[in-house]
Amino acid sequence: MARAPREAIVFCVDVGLGMQDAPEGELSSLDYACTIVSMLIQRKIFSQSKDEVALVLFGTEVTANQLASSNDADDDSYSNINVAFPLGIPNFELLAFIAKKELGSTHSVDFLDALTVSLDVLYKNAREKKFSTRRIALFTNFAHNINDDNLDGIINGFQVDGMNVELNIIAPAMLNTYDNNLSGDDGSVDSSDNQPNTSRHQTRNEKRFLRNHHNQLRKPKTTQQQCGEDIIKRCFSSGIEGACYSFQQAMQSVTGFEKRSVNAAAWKCHLQLGNELIIPCTAYAKTKEAKLKQTWKKCHARTNRAEDVTRNPYYHIDDDQRTEVTKEKLAKGYKYGKDIIPFSTDDEKQMNYSTDGKRLSILGFTDMKNVPINLHMDDQAHFVLPEAGNQNAATSISALATGMQNQNLCAIATYIYRKGSNPKLVALIPRIKETYQVFVMAALPFAEDVRQLNFPSLQQTHDLVDQQTLDCLDKFICEMDLNQSEGHDEQFLPSEILNPFFQRTYESLYHRKACPNEPLLDNISHLQLDPHSNSNTDALAEKLKMFFKLEKVNTNDVLSKGKSSWADLDVEKIKSEAESDGHSTSLSQTTLENVVDVGTATPSDDFLHILSFASSTSDVNNAFSKMEKKITELANDPFALQLTDKIIKSLKTFIWQGKEKNQVSQVNTFLKQLKEEIIFSNNRLWKIILENDVNLIEIRDDPQGVTESELQQYRSSQTAMDTKLTEDDEVEDRGDNPEDLLDML
């Protein structure tokens, strides 16, 4: 994997005359500078960046830099300039130093001298190291006299020995400088790499902020500021790369912690099509779920040192002697139900799926509509492109991708990352742009990964909505269109939205380190629309409330598990539930219109729904047969005791409808058969059924019912058991007695 590019940056901060001055209720220039530098350092710490930073303060009481040390005693050049933090990996000590905010003084130092010291720091510490960028970020208000006698030498110092140091100026708003360096001829903001937040690009949100505040930052310039502006313009016109920002613009740019920089690793393989065509290609991860790297360690609560706490695992047999078991005597075991299946190391190796090596082999092609977006899974997507420098591979990939796109096809392929990896099923979707032609590789699910979900059609409710409501909804959607906001760029682009969870974690870690005795700050939402979007949609939202009025309704009480809930069930309650036409928001009731069979989720409701549409005797008989089948299935389920509430309700609904639909004989026959099936296999379930008064239909309730003696026999468990024992005795008597066989011998 290629090493991530590193950057060397020197924060050159003016802490002298005028930097602490500010109108009442506003931040001073020094406050802005400290906040911006602190945010930049925090971003580098939490993104685990390998960049190196240095902090140079000018206008300080003390003088600490190598250029001043090498001068004669009478030479006061480069005085009041302090290299507070040499070039190195940023840490929390540097943040604590900046957080003190006791840096201000009344000394006035030429910023050109501070730039010279900063260049000296870079030259002596970063010249021989491998850095992709060397940068100086100058924070000043230009409220001091400037001597430009050695300006040409300083400009040459930015490019000495091929260092090509970039310069970023963060200062109070200076209109002409921003016009020349931030805006192009069309008024667009410069999107070069010269960003104060050390990022490689400028987000659209930052550009929008700069445009909105461009005209608000006009302030009258002092003579010193005009002189400083002219010198900066001379620097940029002489070939120094960089840009200028106001303190407010820089604050907006560094809001939020920077994401961790990760280089995409190349996965080289051969794209195989059939037995003959093999195309050398390379895959790069285009998107991959970022994991928050948190190194939590147990430490002593008082000393906060991990070294003060040790852990020694100890294994022993659960006996009176607590016999110790050494690691050599431990083995892996797979828990299967209540049993433990021992597995040795050799067994584990043989159990793993065997693969020869990395592979990307096309199995066939299918229409794009057969691979909808809901089938895309896994936490990453790859770009598959031809091998670099291989013209034949590029031609083959181009031809294959073009042909697939013309026919609206995608390829289904087998993907194996490396030897020993489990195979995956992937889709190769062609993507053709002006500058490249690649395949997007997205993982597909296997049968075990797919969840079956059934929902009712919305077509039946579409006719209930009038045209006025639809028009209001259309306007509401248009107002919330992120692409159509007039005068504003698109919001919530994935490449620009930082993970709120990451931001909150970094914010909390820094606050706890900086303020160990204070509570954490309140959580702030990082995903919010712009104020102008909310104002445009609020009126339409209020109007939609009038079209879609919400009314509080009493939903049916959900049956709770337990014996008490079974005892409370009675025919009258079930009948009232079935006959009531109250509104319900349950998924089961919203899907009843498509019910054609008695399901497992709500068998009673399904049974009642099917009966409500029965138009003939055969339809009724068919509905009762389906209910009998489902009750039998539930009663014979291995987890029937967990389904007792559902079984009891189904039986009572079955009996009640048997009386209503003149199916008394069929109901009684089924109940007798059910008793014979479960009285021995699940006697506990049978007792629960009896406790809840699930009985045969008596003759006093219906002429086709059973007599009282038949009912008593049905409820008697002992009679059936005695019959079973008698039959077993008869079988045993018919068998040969071993003693009789011995006598015969």
Protein Blocks (a to p, Z undefined) as FASTA:
>chain_A
ZZdddddddddddfbehklgccehiacfklmmmmmmmmmmmmmmmnopabdcddddehia
bdcdfklmmpcfklcghihiacfbacddddfklmmmmmnopmbccbdcdfklmmmmmmmm
mmmmmmmpccfbdcdddddehiacddfklmmmmmmmmmgghlopaddddddddfklmmmm
mpcfkopacfbfbdfklpabdcfklmmmmmmmmmmmgccddfklmmmmmmmmmmmmnopa
cddddfklmmmmmgocdddddddddddddddehjkbccddddddfbdcdddddddddddf
klopaklpccddddddddfkopacdfklgccdddehjbccdddfklmmmmpccdfbdcdd
dfbdcdfklmcfklpgcjbdcdddddehiaklmmmmmmmmmmmmmnopacdddddfbghi
acddddddddddfkbccddddddddfklpccdddddfklmmmmpcfklmmmmmmmmmmmp
mklgghiacehifklmccfklmmmmmmmmmmmmmmmbccdddddfbdcdfklmmmmmmmm
mmmmmmmccddddddddddedjklmmmpcfklmmmmmmpccdcfbfklmmmmmpcbdcfk
lmmlmmmmmmmmpcbfklmmmmmmmmmmmmmmmmmpmklmmmmmmmmmmmmmmmmmmmmn
opmmmmmmmmmmmmmmmmmmmmmlmmmmmmnopacddfklomklccfklmmmmmmmklmm
mmmmmmmmmmmmmpccfklmmmmZZ
